[in-house]
Amino acid sequence: MMAVTSACKDGGMKMQMDNGKYVRYTPEQVEALERLYHECPKPSSMRRQQLIRECPILSNIEPKQIKVWFQNRRCREKQRKEASRLQTVNRKLTAMNKLLMEENDRLQKQVSQLVYENSYFRQQTQNTNLATTDTSCESVVTSGQHHLTPQHPPRDASPAGLLSIAEETLAEFLSKATGTAVEWVQMPGMKPGPDSIGIVAISHGCTGVAARACGLVGLEPTRVAEILKDRPSWFRNCRSVDVLNVLSTGNGGTIELLYMQLYAPTTLAPARDFWLLRYTSVLEDGSLVVCERSLNNTQNGPSMPPVQNFVRAEMLPSGYLIRPCEGGGSISTLLIIWIWSVPEVLRPLYESSTLLAQKTTMAALRNLRQISQEVSQPNAAGWGRRPAALRGLSQRLSKGFNEAVNGFTDEGWSILESDGVDDVTLLVNSSPGKMGANLYANGVPSMSNAVLCAKASMLLQNVPPAILLRFLREHRSEWADRSIDAYSAAAIKPGPCGLLGSRAGSFGDQVILPLAHTIEHEEFMEVIKIENMGHYREDMIMPAADIFLLQLCSGVDENSVGTCAELVFAPIDASFSDDGPILPSGFRIIPLDSRMDAPSPNRTLDLASALEVGPAGSRASGDNAGHSGNTKSVMTIAFQFAFEIHLQDNVASMARQYVRSIIASVQRVALALSPSRFGSNSGFRPPPGTPEAQTLAGWICQSYRCYLGGDLLKSEGSESILKSLWHHSDAILCCSLKALPVFTFANQAGLDMLETTLVALQDITLEKIFDDNGRKTLFSEFPQIMQQGFMCLQGGICMSSMGRPISYERAVAWKVLNEEETAHCICFMFINWSFV
């Protein structure tokens, strides 16, 4: 057979044969091959032969040559991506290094100044017994960009007075953002590095709560400032920002008077509002600064009267420092400092710098990076929708849920009379503005002319919010009433949904179709398809029709400390568009434990629960386990129902009972998921016939050595087998030997590959992760595993539970034998896998 070697040159135009000559591809041949490559980067032998038959211009090329061309093409694509990634990493590291050097220089100057002042005061104290007060040394570090003299300019509502307040705000902001006016500590759980969102810090021991974040953004400073000023676009808790007055300053800056309203995160506290001054200016080094502070009567500035349903809060000097970066882009430093006045029991909701960082500075950086990525990759939008449109949908879902939780009277909400038990609050809204968007569906007028909201809040203990929220998402049937889902969906006439794609993950009787992720995968949006066979209740008859929900999920990462977890969804219809009607409902879980740096355990109710593995991969035991189990959080539930106004009493009774049943279900699930149930003192034992995780890990390694003749792990000490297996770089998954194999165990890499959790692992069948060709290959070779004991699979494509394609270099499957040398399960190892 003729030997063929590849040459990754000239865009794949050459092939080197064994006689030393080159055979060139024609531009038409390259174009045909490129078309197939974009459709399928790794075609099978059958597909390559089909290509030759379908394209006459390729008839003179041997299949093996085409195979080598695709290998070269994948090689070039991989090299291009790696080069681009390394350039981006290098650019980020260079920018961060410059920032840290500047920060270190400023801190050294500050230390020198403090040492000088300390020496001066000691000398003055030794020379005189009189008490002296020397204010000449009071200064702030402002990087030499602004030098303010200690004068007493006017502080009133006049332009000169506002400029004085603005300059003072600027100086104080810079001293906190770049100096030592605030003691900053690294955000718990954040891993610094080139792939992180940036440098995130929270305050320690300062007045109010404060958060600071610094990151590289591929946008120009003016664009960054424009986005950050539009706070409702990235801060989901912001209801509105109104600019009431604008003044231009002599130095080219701008002073704005703002009124801002924030939603209350729970039903237990009122919403907050702010009366602010915002100052935008350019420093001498070209940096752009946007700083803000609250205006109050003590400053003799303009005042804003109290607003109904809102409690006035205070923002200390905060803002954004945006520095231009060499090669384009900018380095943004974001600083937010707030002061709240809330009841003692609710202080963790407001007086947590960690929560403030998650909701403001980190959210702003993620939004900036997302927009930057969209600008640099305009054709990267998936599922046929623009990224901006998907962001708009997620904002509408979040805003609609916040409106339901808060129930503002100026939006038309009014409270219904209680039934004597105050656990669930009912509100109704029949204003034309509320229902105007919902009056039409599929071009047909809807009979619904009002909306009812049932909401409640409850305290949860000893269950991590991320685990509970994932369970609610993946096991909807455990808490939801399908007839209620059908009733809600019928209000907008559901049907086959235009949002649906071809890739889907299945959980029981619901199908999840992903729409979009943020770049850090902190938030994702999806469409839920629920099979509905028709239901009958005394108060409603629902015909058989599939139900479609648009769903937004965030805060499901257990490694993110102090994260607020949310699951918000809304029924959609067949004609759903970007501006279609939505009526969101859902859950929000806010951690209350002040010890935000405590790791949350990864628990499950099946075999894998015996792992007791924390987010870092270590076994949760001792003090750490007890610490992670002693957590508290507040869950807020809000469900909205469209209805005809004359049916208000019936719908109110149904909604009240429904939310109460959900509360009971959540309490039952929370108790089952509580880590305390699986602690070392709880006496927990796996179900009969199920081995301990440590035992299973030993079986997996022994069987691998028996059938493949090598060691799966580098070291197999009796105490480290499970830990080593859990941390193995390749994805290792076990599936049952049933007629329809399901996964029963996975290490951390396996869970990451399937994009699932230990709780939901057993809902995923083996055939679900392979395409048609993969399933045919697997089941044709499956008997070989049982007879020979192992099987090697060539590289290919499989799917995660979220429907994302995964490429792997090769895979190995082997039979796992128990102590009686009978087959217990089949173990798969996917080597060098990555998301496509």
ABEGO torsion letter per residue (X at the ends): XBBBBBBBBGGGABBBBAAGBBBBBBAAAAAAAAAAAAABABBBAAAAAAAAAABAAAAABBAAAAAAAAAAAAAAAAAAAAAAAAAAAAAAAAAAAAAAAAAAAAAAAAAAAAAAAAAAAAAAAAABABBBBBAAABBBBAGGABBBBBBBBBBBABAAAAAAAAAAAAAAAAAAAABAABBBBBBBGBBBEAABAEBBBBBBGBBEBBBBBBBBBABBAAAAAAAAABAAAABAABABBBBABBBBBAAGBBBBBBBBBBBBABAABBBBBBBBBBBBBBBAAGBBBBBBBBBBAAAGBBBBBBBBGBBBBBBBBBEBBBBBBBGEEBBBBBBBBBBBBBBAAAAAAAABAAAAAAABAAAAAAAAAAAAAAAABAAABBGGBBAAAAAAAAAAAAAAAAAAAAGBAAAGBBBBBBAGBAABBBBBBABAAAAAAAABBGGBBBABABBBBBBBBBBBBGBBAAAAAAAAAABAAAABBAAAAAAAAAAAGBBBBAABBABBBBBEABBBBBABBBAAGABBBBBBBBBBAEBBBAABBBBBBBBBBBBBBBGABAABBGBBBBBBBBBBBAABBAABBBBBBEBBBBBABABAABBBBBBBABAAAAAGBBAAGBBBBEAAAAAAABBBBBBBBBBBBBBBAAAAAAAAAAAAAAAAAAAAAAAAAAAAABAAAABAAAGBBBBBGBBBAAAAAAAAAAAAAAAAGBBABABBBAAAAAAAAAABABBBBBBBABABBBBABBBAAAAAAAGBBAAAAAABBAAAABBAAAAAAAAAAAAAAAAAGBBBBBBBBBBBAAGBBBBBABBBBBBBBBAAGBBABBBBBBBGBBBX
